[in-house]
Amino acid sequence: MLEALGEANTVALIGLMGGIALGLAARIGRFCTLGAIEDVLYGADDRRLRMWGLAIGVSIIGTHMAMSAGMLDGASTAYLDRVWNPFGSIIGGLMFGYGMALSGNCGYGALARLGGGDLRAFVIVLVMGLSAYFVMSGPLANMRVWLFPVETGAETPQGISQLFDTKLGITPALTGLIVGGLIVAYSLSSSAFRKSPSLIFWGGVVGLAIMSGWVGTYWVATTGFEAEPIKTHTFAAPIGDTIYYSMSASGNTLSFSVGSVVGVVIGAFLGSFSKGHFRWEACEDPRELRRQITGAAIMGPGAILAIGCSVGQGISAFSVLAYSAPITFMAIFAGAAIGLKQLITGFVPAE
């Protein structure tokens, strides 16, 4: 396949296949970060949050088994190779969560809604992708690096598995099995969740899609002749990458990021069409559009500061048990809770 397609096209195809699975999970399985948080806080229903936990647990187990089998070098992934900056995780996570609440979607959710015909989501995708680039490599890049330094080539991998291996002699495979198994067991401990086979199935699909990105890009990086980054699905900078590629394709090459983003839209279209849910929608309220644009403009920089979005840090970084993952996920949850409170109940002073 590498000889026929080349490295860049192969990793794009790997991203496309995983992205399609994620798009189907969003539209058919109702896999959604903000929806899960809103269900817990205001609907007394934790099934979709448990679905998220199942995806995390499956991705941890699958990724660590791949590392044990020599199919992935975890230390070479961006989440473990960069020196962890807790302030970036917390501030970026809060910004991302708050912006997500204002927009009504994260980047992944907006792509899924776009695939279902929601043109409001198209605006969110554009603004989020551009705002992420604005901070990542645009006018505010130098300020970001000054305030939140990013050091690559960490002396020790920034992950729990590697820490336990060094300090306690516990192999990463065993750590992954234990931690991932406990998360899966907790997720399945709810009888209401166990009675929702669709949520269980699609939660597992998401976890396997994350693993497939790691394994696929690692295979290309170690088999091909051109240096390809080892990565999996995340939806902040990759949206900006896709916008940039759409404007410079003749002088550029495909990438995993582009394949992943396009795949989510395709998967979401197929999922919504199969369920009879596809319909064109537009924003009729300028105030709503202003709120969504504001949220997207906050989300993009937040994801760059946190080195990942709700999928990037919330699942992909978790899959390699990066230090940053649980802290960023909690910050995203807190930021979303603040934003939802503002939208649903308003900030009312205590009497």
C-alpha positions in Angstrom: 0.0 0.0 0.0 2.8 2.4 0.8 4.4 1.9 -2.6 1.1 2.5 -4.4 -0.1 5.5 -2.4 3.0 7.0 -0.8 3.4 7.8 2.9 1.3 11.0 3.0 -1.7 9.5 1.2 -1.5 6.4 3.4 -1.6 8.3 6.7 -4.4 10.4 5.2 -6.4 7.2 4.4 -5.8 5.9 7.9 -7.1 9.2 9.3 -10.0 9.1 7.0 -11.1 5.6 8.1 -10.8 6.4 11.8 -12.6 9.8 11.2 -15.5 8.0 9.5 -15.9 5.8 12.5 -15.8 8.8 14.8 -18.4 10.6 12.7 -20.7 7.6 12.8 -20.3 7.4 16.5 -21.3 11.0 16.9 -24.4 10.8 14.7 -25.6 7.3 15.4 -24.2 6.7 18.9 -24.7 10.3 20.1 -21.1 10.4 21.3 -20.6 14.1 22.4 -18.5 15.7 25.1 -20.8 18.7 25.8 -23.9 16.5 25.6 -22.4 14.1 28.2 -21.6 16.9 30.6 -25.0 18.6 30.1 -26.7 15.2 30.7 -24.9 14.8 34.0 -25.3 18.3 35.3 -28.9 19.0 34.2 -30.4 15.7 33.2 -29.3 13.4 36.0 -28.2 10.9 33.3 -24.6 9.8 33.3 -24.8 7.2 30.5 -23.0 9.3 27.9 -20.3 10.3 30.4 -19.8 6.5 31.0 -19.7 6.1 27.3 -16.9 8.5 27.2 -15.2 6.6 30.1 -15.6 3.3 28.1 -13.9 4.9 25.1 -11.0 6.1 27.3 -10.6 2.6 28.9 -10.7 0.8 25.6 -8.2 3.2 24.0 -5.9 2.8 27.0 -6.0 -1.0 26.9 -5.7 -1.1 23.1 -2.8 1.4 22.9 -0.8 -0.2 25.7 -1.2 -3.7 24.1 0.0 -2.2 20.9 3.0 -0.7 22.7 3.7 -4.1 24.3 3.6 -5.8 20.9 6.1 -3.3 19.4 3.4 -1.7 17.2 3.8 1.7 18.9 6.6 3.6 20.7 4.6 5.6 23.2 7.6 7.9 24.1 7.6 9.2 20.5 4.0 10.6 20.7 3.6 14.3 21.2 1.7 13.9 24.5 4.7 12.1 26.1 7.6 13.8 24.3 6.6 17.3 25.4 7.4 18.5 28.9 4.1 18.9 30.6 3.0 22.4 31.4 0.3 22.2 34.1 -0.7 25.9 33.7 -1.3 25.4 30.0 -3.4 22.3 30.7 -5.6 24.1 33.3 -6.0 27.5 31.6 -6.3 26.0 28.1 -8.8 23.4 29.4 -10.9 26.0 31.1 -10.9 28.2 28.0 -11.8 25.2 25.8 -14.6 24.0 28.0 -16.1 27.5 28.4 -15.9 28.1 24.7 -17.4 24.7 24.0 -20.4 25.6 26.1 -20.9 28.9 24.4 -20.7 27.3 20.9 -22.8 24.3 21.8 -20.2 22.0 20.4 -16.5 21.1 20.5 -14.6 20.9 17.3 -15.4 17.3 16.8 -19.0 17.9 17.6 -19.2 20.8 15.2 -17.7 18.6 12.4 -20.3 16.0 13.2 -23.2 18.5 13.0 -21.8 19.9 9.8 -22.0 16.4 8.3 -25.7 16.4 9.3 -26.3 19.7 7.4 -26.0 22.2 10.2 -24.5 25.4 8.6 -24.1 27.0 12.0 -21.5 24.3 12.7 -19.6 25.4 9.6 -19.1 28.8 11.1 -17.9 27.2 14.3 -15.4 25.0 12.4 -14.0 27.9 10.4 -13.6 30.3 13.4 -12.2 27.6 15.7 -9.6 26.4 13.0 -8.5 30.0 12.3 -8.3 31.0 15.9 -6.2 27.9 16.7 -3.7 28.8 14.0 -3.8 32.5 15.1 -2.2 31.3 18.4 -0.3 28.3 17.2 1.7 29.9 14.4 0.1 33.2 13.8 0.4 36.7 15.3 0.1 35.5 18.9 2.4 32.5 18.6 5.4 34.3 20.2 3.3 35.5 23.1 2.0 31.9 23.6 5.5 30.5 23.7 6.6 33.2 26.1 3.7 32.6 28.5 3.4 28.9 28.1 6.8 27.5 27.0 6.6 24.2 25.1 9.7 22.0 25.4 10.0 18.9 23.3 12.4 16.0 23.8 11.5 15.4 27.5 14.3 13.6 29.4 11.7 11.1 30.6 8.4 10.3 28.9 5.6 12.4 30.4 3.3 9.5 31.2 2.1 7.4 34.1 3.0 4.1 32.5 6.6 5.1 32.0 6.8 6.5 35.5 5.5 3.2 37.0 8.0 1.3 34.9 10.9 3.4 36.0 10.0 3.8 39.7 8.1 0.5 40.5 9.2 -1.9 37.8 5.6 -2.3 36.6 5.5 -2.8 32.8 3.5 -0.3 30.7 1.3 -3.2 29.4 0.3 -4.1 33.0 -0.4 -0.5 33.9 -2.5 0.0 30.8 -4.5 -3.2 31.5 -5.1 -2.3 35.1 -6.0 1.4 34.6 -7.9 0.8 31.4 -9.7 -2.2 32.9 -10.7 -0.3 36.0 -12.1 2.6 33.9 -14.1 0.1 31.7 -15.4 -1.7 34.8 -16.6 1.5 36.4 -18.2 2.6 33.2 -20.1 -0.7 32.9 -21.0 -0.7 36.6 -24.3 1.2 35.9 -27.2 -1.0 35.1 -28.8 1.8 33.1 -25.6 2.0 30.9 -25.5 -1.7 30.5 -29.0 -1.6 29.1 -27.9 0.8 26.4 -26.0 -1.5 24.0 -25.7 1.2 21.3 -23.8 3.5 23.7 -21.5 0.6 24.7 -20.9 -0.4 21.1 -20.1 3.1 19.9 -18.0 4.0 22.9 -15.8 1.0 22.1 -15.6 2.0 18.4 -14.3 5.5 19.5 -11.6 3.9 21.7 -10.5 1.6 18.8 -10.5 4.5 16.4 -8.1 6.4 18.6 -5.8 3.3 18.9 -5.9 2.8 15.1 -4.5 6.3 14.5 -1.5 5.6 16.7 -0.8 2.1 15.2 -1.3 3.2 11.6 0.8 6.3 11.7 3.6 4.4 13.6 3.6 1.7 11.0 4.0 4.2 8.2 6.6 6.2 10.1 8.7 3.0 10.7 8.1 1.3 7.3 8.2 4.2 4.8 11.1 6.3 3.8 9.6 9.7 4.5 9.3 11.0 8.1 5.7 11.0 9.1 4.6 12.2 12.5 3.0 9.7 14.8 -0.4 10.9 15.8 -4.0 10.1 16.3 -7.3 12.0 16.3 -7.7 15.5 17.7 -9.8 18.4 16.4 -8.3 21.8 16.9 -5.1 22.4 15.0 -6.1 19.7 12.4 -9.2 21.8 11.5 -6.8 24.6 10.8 -4.6 22.2 8.8 -7.5 21.2 6.7 -8.5 24.8 6.0 -4.9 25.5 5.0 -4.7 22.4 2.8 -8.0 23.4 1.0 -6.3 26.6 0.0 -2.8 25.2 -0.9 -3.4 21.6 -2.1 -1.5 22.1 -5.3 1.7 22.9 -3.4 0.9 20.8 -0.3 0.5 17.1 0.6 -2.3 15.3 2.4 -1.9 14.4 6.1 -3.5 12.3 8.8 -5.1 15.5 10.1 -6.8 16.3 6.9 -8.0 12.7 6.5 -9.4 12.7 10.0 -11.3 15.9 9.7 -12.8 15.0 6.3 -13.6 11.5 7.6 -15.7 12.8 10.6 -17.8 14.9 8.2 -18.3 11.9 5.8 -19.1 9.6 8.7 -21.5 12.1 10.2 -23.2 12.5 6.8 -23.6 8.8 6.4 -24.9 8.4 9.9 -27.4 11.2 9.8 -28.6 10.2 6.3 -29.1 6.5 7.4 -31.2 7.7 10.4 -33.2 10.2 8.3 -31.8 13.1 10.3 -30.0 15.0 7.6 -31.4 18.4 7.0 -30.0 21.8 6.2 -30.1 24.2 9.1 -29.1 27.9 9.5 -28.9 30.4 12.3 -31.9 32.7 12.5 -30.9 34.5 15.6 -27.9 36.9 15.3 -27.4 36.8 19.1 -27.0 33.0 18.9 -24.5 33.3 16.1 -22.5 35.9 17.9 -22.4 33.6 21.0 -21.3 30.6 18.9 -18.6 32.6 17.1 -17.3 33.9 20.4 -17.2 30.4 21.9 -15.3 29.0 18.8 -12.8 31.9 19.0 -12.1 30.9 22.6 -12.0 27.2 22.0 -9.3 27.3 19.3 -6.6 29.0 21.5 -7.7 27.0 24.5 -7.0 23.7 22.7 -3.6 25.0 21.6 -2.6 26.0 25.1 -3.8 22.6 26.5 -2.1 20.7 23.6 -5.4 19.1 22.6 -9.2 19.3 22.7 -11.9 17.2 24.3 -10.9 14.3 22.0 -7.1 15.1 21.8 -6.6 15.4 25.6 -9.8 13.7 26.7 -9.2 10.4 24.9 -6.0 10.4 22.8 -3.7 11.7 25.6 -5.5 9.4 28.0 -4.7 6.4 25.7 -1.0 6.8 26.4 -1.7 7.8 30.1 -0.1 11.2 29.7 0.2 13.3 32.8 -1.8 16.1 31.1 -4.9 14.1 30.3 -6.8 13.9 33.6 -6.0 17.5 34.6 -7.0 18.9 31.2 -10.1 16.8 31.1 -11.2 18.1 34.5 -10.4 21.7 33.4 -12.5 21.2 30.3 -15.4 19.8 32.4 -15.1 22.7 34.8 -15.0 25.3 32.0 -18.1 23.7 30.3 -19.9 23.7 33.6 -19.3 27.4 34.1 -20.4 28.1 30.5 -23.6 26.0 30.8 -24.5 27.6 34.1 -24.2 31.0 32.5 -26.4 29.9 29.6 -29.0 27.9 31.4 -29.4 29.6 34.8 -27.3 32.7 34.6 -24.9 33.9 37.3 -27.2 34.7 40.2 -25.6 36.0 43.4 -26.3 34.0 46.5 -28.7 35.6 48.9 
